[in-house]
């Protein structure tokens, strides 16, 4: 009867789970943890092992696995991905013991993944907690690569530790026999509390602030955060969750409000529109609130157009209306500029796309004779050296400028395909044009003496296209021409993208170098290198990778480099990877004041 009642409570708590942190509970057959959490007013989700897939894992802050059979390769892969992205797990030793193989752990095991190099079974062990002795017929000592010890068996072997984003307990499982132990319950809940609430985060947030320089509401926020932090140790687990989050938020908000916010600055995002007007308007409202003042709207990509009645078919998901016209009208109402994002020579993904289906001879061809670019996940490219293809693209972009009140054209994929391991540019048309233009024998190998000349020839094809585009478009009306390019030698050596020449010859109005890394040190190195290359010859808006940086703190850290180096703006790839945390950090911090692009 007790188990039936517990099951009802278990389900009720699971349904009501809305609070942070989100806890998933797996394999609690005796409902021990469920009852402890219910008594402590801690919400959780009831899960089975098969639920541990990416779509569910990404919504959880902690997974507790009380018992489980051996993990499948797929489950282990999903769990590793979850840990790499900041997720946490609590695992009982009975789960870890399933991976024992002749007394040793294999590299692909769950125990090894969680930072354990060996398990030793202990018979008739006991644990003393709060002067209470808890008999454990079976237990395990844990040998970690590194970790923080939380408790010991009386033999001195580690009984619980935090290692590798994991809380590991040497008890085989929290079974019904252990349910009545208040000491073990308190130890378990306090271990979860220590594991989830990392006070060093609060200390870091606190130490960024000088209370002597705060006043008014900011000082009051700081004081309240400090009071909450001091009380954490005496709070229950449920109370501590809320107090920790509130303290961190108050410290963080106080800090963000001390950051300078400029009123003259370009704040740009790449934007692939959703397929309905309501969602577009929602996005534009959020962008306006955040202070975004320029959007690169994906207009030509994978061989299709965003808008109808062009020389190439409209993308099927937008049939029946004109999203580009809608975006331009609505963005301008919100003082947001619209630049058409053109993936210039990229014509199809996994298939040739409409242009290359009609004109297969326009395709960029690899040295091995292949057209899909394996190194770029089977993308198809138009050859920048093909005169008819160039003329078609230029005509399409000119008509676009004539039909729509765009503020600019933004050139992406303005390059050859990745040149390693298979170089591209080996169509019959390109061979003939190279020989006719240079008078040189066509090179078929990197060892050929004309190989360097051929690479310069390919650079010239891309550069001359940028020059021609600027010339023909500006005949229609004035607007900005910009490009997204690669940093360092990668652009020139592997993509034949000589953007230094474009700057030198005034082909661009501004440039975005794609500094895509989660490592801020790497981003700063690229930034310093590119600033020296550009040398204030053109406005430079570095592009940061929101696509791989969901953490507001980390993206903020990289965004602050823009102010550190006195650059006039920043761009983010891409809007559909922004989350509430990213928006909050920017909106409260460096984007607090609304900014104009120019004085």
N, C-alpha and C positions, 0 to 999 in steps of 0.2 A: 504493500500500500504506500509505503514511504517513497518507493521509487516512482510510482505513478504520479504522486504529488510533485516530486522533484522534476519529473519530465514536463509537467504543466508549467511549473515555474521557469524551467529551462527554456521552453518555447516562448513564454511571455517575455522574458528578458531579451531573448534573441530578437524578437519582433520589434521591441522598443529601442533597439540599439541605434542611437543617433549621436551620442556624445563622442568627443575625442578623449583618449586615443581609441581607434577602432581595433578591437581585439577579436581575433578568430580563435575558437576553441575546438580542437580536434581530438577525438578518441577518448573522451571523458566518460567511459561507459558506466562507471559507478557514480557519476555526478558529484564527485568530491569538489572539484574546482568550481563547478556550477553553483553548489551550495555556498561555498566560501565567498564567491563573487556576489551572490544574491544577498548574503548577510552584510557584505561590505558595500553594497549598492554600487557595484562595478558592472557596467554594461558590457556585453560581449555578443558575438555571433556564433551560433552552433554550425559547425562545418564538418563535412566528411573529408577523408583524404583526397577523394576525387575532385573536391571543390578547389583544391589548391592549384588553380590555373591562373594565368596572367591577369585576366579580366577581374578576378576577385582579389588576387594578391595585391594589386596596385591600390586597392581601396583600404588596405589594412596597415596599421602601424605595428602590430604584434600578432604573431601566431603562436599559440601554445599547443604543443603536441604531446599529449599524455601517453598515448599508446598508438602504435601503427605497425603494420608489417613492413617489410623492406620496400624502399622507395623504388619506383620505376625510373628509368633514365630521363623520361620526359618530366616527371615530377621534380627530380633532382635538378634538372636544367632550369625549370621555372623557379625553383627555390633559390638557386644561385643568382639568377637574375634579380629576384626580389631583394636578396641581401646586398647586391652591388648597388642597388638604387636606394639604399637606406632603410629597408625593412628590417624588422627584428624578429627573432624566434626564441621561444623557450621550449626546450626539449628535455624530456625525462630519459634517464639512462636506459630504460627498457627499449626505447626506440633506437638509441645508439648501439645497443648490444646486438641488434639485428644485423649489423654490418661487420660483426666479428668474423674473420676468416682465418682459421687456424691460429687464433689468438692475436692476429694482426689486422690492422685496418687497411683497406685498399684505398688508393688515391681518389677514386670516384665515389667513395662512400659518403653517407650523410655525416657521420662523425668526423671524418677527415675534413670535409667541406666546412664544418663548423669550428675547426681549429683544434680538434682532439687527435693526438697521435697514437694513444693507446688507452685501453680500458682494462682495469683489473677487478675481477669479481671478488667481493668480500662476503664471507658467510658469517651469519650471526653477529653482524655489526650493530652498533648502536650510536645514536646521535644525542648529544646533550644540548638542549635549547632552553633558555630561561629556567635553568635548574631542573628541567624535566628530561627524563631519559626516555628516548623513543627507540624501541627495539626494531631492528630491520633484519629480518631473516636473510635477505639478500640486498646487497648494495654494490656500488661500483666506485672505485677511485678513478679520477680523470687526469690524464696527462696532457696538458695543453701546450701548444706552440708558444702561446703567451696569453695572459689573462689576469683578471682581478679576482682574487679569492674572496668568497662570501661566508663560507662555513666549513667546518671540519668534522670528520668522524673522530671518535675518541682515539682511533689508531694513529691519527695525524694525517691520514689521507684526505685529499680535498674532496668535499662532498658537494660543493656548489661553486660555480665560477662564471664570470662573464668573459667571453672571448669571441672575437670575430663577429660582432653584432648579435651574439647569441648568449642566452642565459641557459646554462646546462646544470641539471640537478642529478646527483649520483643515485637517487632513489629510482628503482625500476619503474614505478608508476605511483600516482596518488590514488590508491585504491580505497575501497569502503572500510577496510580495517584501520586505515589511518584517519578516517573522517573526523573522529571525535577528538583528535589531538589539537587543542588550541595553540599549543606552542608551535607545532608544525605549520598550522594555518597562518599564524602570525609571521613565521619565518618565510613562508612562501610569498605572502602578500608584501612583506617588506623587501624581499628579493626582487619581486616584480617592480616595486616602487623605485628601488635603487637602479634597476636596469633601465626603466623607461624615462625616469626623470634625472637627466644628466645635469647636475647643478653647475658643472663647469660651463655649460651653455649660458646659464644665468650670470655667472661671474664674468664671462667674456663680454656679454651684452652690457653688464653694469660697468665694467672697466673702460668701455669706450666713452663713458660720460664723465664729465667733471661737474659735480653738483654746484660748485662755486660759480659756474658759468650759466646755470639754469635759473630761470625765474618763472613766476606765475604758474600757469597750468602745467608747464613742462617740469618744473621742480616738484609739484604735487604728484605728478605721475611717477617720478623717480622715487619719491619717498614711499608711496604706496607699494611700488614694486619691491622695494627693499624690505618693507614690513612683511609682505607675503613670503618672500624668500626665507626670511628668518624663521617663519612659523612652519615651514615645510616638514621639518623633521618630526614635529609633534602631531602632524595631521594624519588622518586616515588616508588610505590609498585613494578613495573616491574624491575626498576633499583636495588632496595633493594634486591630482590631475588638473582640476580647475584652477587652483592657485598657481601652479607652475605655468600653465598657459597664460594666465592673466599677468603674472609677473614678467614673463618674457615679452609679452605684447607691450606692456607699459615701458619697459626698458627700451625695446626696439623703436616704438613710436617716438619716444623722447629723443633717441639718437637720430632717427630719420629727419626729424624736424630741425635738427641742428645743421643738416647738410645744406650747402648752397644750392639754390635753384635759379637757373638763368632764364631771362625773359627773351633773349635772342639766341635761338638754337634750333637746328633741324632735328626733329624726332620722327624717324621713318620706320615703317614696317612693310615687309612683303606680305601680300594678302591674296590668298586664293578664296574667291567668294563662295559662300554657301549657295545652295540652289534655289532659295526662295527669298523674296524681298523682305519679309519680316525679320529673318535672321541677319540679313545685310544691315538693316536699319539698327538692329540691336548692337551689332558690331561697331557701326559708326558712332553710335551714342557713347559706347564704352571708350572708343578711341578719343572722342572729343573730351570726355571726362578726364582721361589720362593725360591729355595734352599732345597726342600724336598730331603732327601737322603735315605729314606727307605719307601717302600710301603708294606702294608699287603694286598695282592691281594686275594679277596674272591674266593676260589678255591673249597671248599666243603661246600655247604649250602642247607638247606631244602631238603636234600636227593638227590641232583644232583651234578655233577662235571662240572667245567669250561671247561675241556679239553676232547677230544674224546678218545675212545679205553681204558677206564678204567674199573674196575670191576663193576661200577655203570654207568648208562646211562649219557651221556652229557646232560646238561640243554638244552631244545629245542630251546631257543633263540640264541644259539651259534652253532647250527648244521651246518656242512659244512666247518668248519675251526677250528684252534687251537689258541684261544686267549692267553692261558698261554704261549705258546712258543713265540708268537709275543711280549707279554709284557716283558718277560725276556730279549729277544734280544734287544728290543728298550730301555728298562730301563737301561740296562748295558751300552749301548752306551752313556747314559746321566749320568753315575756314580750314578745311583740309585739302591740300593739293592732291591731284590724281595723276600719277605717271603710269603709262602702260608698261607693264612688265613683259618683255618679249624674250622668250627663250629661242634666240635667233636661229641657230643652225640645228637645234635639237628638234627632230621631226616626228619621232615616234618611239614608244616604249613597248618593247616585246613584239612590236609589229611596225612595218615601215611608215604608217600614217598615209594620209590622202595624197600628199605631194609626191612622195617617193613611189607610191603605188602607181600613180599616173606617169611619173617620170623617173623610172628606176636608174637611169643614167646620171641623175643629179646626185646620187648618193656618194658619201665619203666611203672609200673602200680601203680595207686593211692590207698590209703587206702580204698577209696570208690569203687574200682574196675574199675574205668575209666582210659583210656589211654591218651586221649587228656588232656592237662594241662589247665584247664579253667583260672587259675590265670595268665597264660602266653599267653592268647589269642588263645587257642587251638593249641599250639605247641605239637608235638610228639617227645619223647625222646627215644633213645636206653638206655637200662639199663646198667650202667657201671659195674655191677656185672656179666653179662652174658659172660662166657668164649668164646663161639663161636663168639659172636658179637665183643668182644674185639679183637680176633684174626683176624677177617675180617677187622676191621678198621686199625689195625696195619699193616696188609699186604698191604692195599690200600695206606697207607702213605709211606711205604717203597718203593713200586713200583713208587710212585710219585717222590721220591727223586732220584731213579735210572734213571728215564726217563727225568727229567728236572733239569737244572743247577740252582736250587733254592739256595738262600743264607740262608734260614732259614724256619722253620715251626713255625707258630704262632697259639697257641691253644686258641680257644674261646669256650664257652659252654662246658667247661671242668668241668662238675659239674652234680649234680642231678637237676631235676626240682625244682622250687620254692616250699619250704616245707610248705607254709601257703597259704590258710587255710587247704589244703589237702596235707599231706606228701606223697612222692612217694618212691618206692622201695619194692613193695609188690607182685611181681610176684612169682609164684610157685618156679621158679628157685632160686630166691633170698632167699626165706624162707629156702629152702633145704641147700643152700650154707652157710647161717648164722648159722644154727643149726650144720652143719657138721664142720664148721671152729671154732666155739666158744664153742660148746657143751651146749649152752644155749637154753632155750625155746624161740620160736619166739614171739616177742611182737606185739600185735594187737591194742595197745592203748598207748597214751603218759603216762598214769598212770601206765603202766606195769613196774616192776622193771628193766627189761632188755632194756627199751627204749633208755637209754643213750648209752648202749653197741651197740645197733643197729645203732645209729647215728655214732658212732666211726667206726663201720664196713663199713658203706657207705663212710665215709671219706677215709678209707683205700683202697676201690675199686678205687676211683678217683686217689688217690696218687700213687697207684701201677701201674695204667695205664700210668701216666706221666713218671714214672721210666722205665717201659718197653719200652715205645715209644723212650725215649732217648737212651736206650741201643741198640735197633734194628736199629734205624736210623743211629746212629754214626758208626755202623759196615759198612755201605755203604760208607760214607764219612763224613768229618767234616762239620758241619753247625750249625747255632744257633737255639736253642729251646727257645721259649718264650711263655708267656701266658697273656691273658687279664682277670683280676679277679676283684672281688668286694671289696670295702674298708670295714674296721671295722668288727664287729661281723656278719654282714649280710652274708658274704661269708661262714662262718663256720656254723652258726646256721640255715640258711635258704636254703643253697645250698650244704652243705657237701663239701666245697671247702677249704681244709686246706693248703693254699698256703705258710704259714710260714714253714711247713714241707718240701715243695718242695725246698724252698730256703735253708733251713738248710742242706738238703741232696744233694745240687748241681745238682738238676734236671733241672734247668733253667739257661739260659745265661743272660737273662734280664727279667724284669717284667713290665707290664703296669696295674696300678690300675685305674679303671674307675671312675674318680672323676666328675661325670656328674651332674652339677648344674649350674644354672644361677647366683647363689649367690656366689660371690667371697669369702665372709667370710666363707661360708660352705666349699668351695673348699680348702681354706687355713687350716681350722681345720682338714679336712681329710688328707691333705698333711702332716701336722705336726705329726698327729697320725701315718700315714703309714711310714714316715721317721724314727720314733722311732722304729717301728716294724722291718723294713728292715735293719736298722743300717749299711748301707754301705756294706752289705754282697753280694750285687748283683747290677748291674746297674738298675736304676729305672727311667722309662720314664712315668710320669703321663699322663693319657688320659683325654683330655678336650672335652666338648660336643659342637662341631661346629654344630651339628644337631639341637640344641635348642638356639644357640647364633649367630644370623645373624649379630649382631652389631660388627663391627671391634673394636671399643673402648673397649667393654666388653671382647671380646676374648683376645685382647692384654693385658688387665689388668690381666687376669688369666695366660697368657703365661709368663708374667714378673715374676710370682712367681717361675718359674723354675730357673731363674737366681738368684733370691733372696735367694733361699735355695741351691744353688750351685749343682743342679741336672744335670746329663749329657745329658738330652734330654727331649723331649716332643712328645706326639702323639695326633692326632686329629681324632675324629669320627664325620664325615667321609668326604672324599673328595667331594662327590656329594652334600654336604651342604655348600661348600665354595662358596662365592660370590666375586665380584670384590672388595667390601669394605674390607672384611677379608684379601684378598690377598694383597691389597694395604697397610694395616696397618702392616702386617708382613714383607712384602717385603721392605718397606721403613724404618721399625724399627728394631726389633731384628733379622730378617733374612736378613738384608742388605748385610752382608758378606756371601759368600758361605762357607759352613762348611763341614768338613769330620767327619765321625762318630768316628774315632779313629786316634791317632797320627801315 
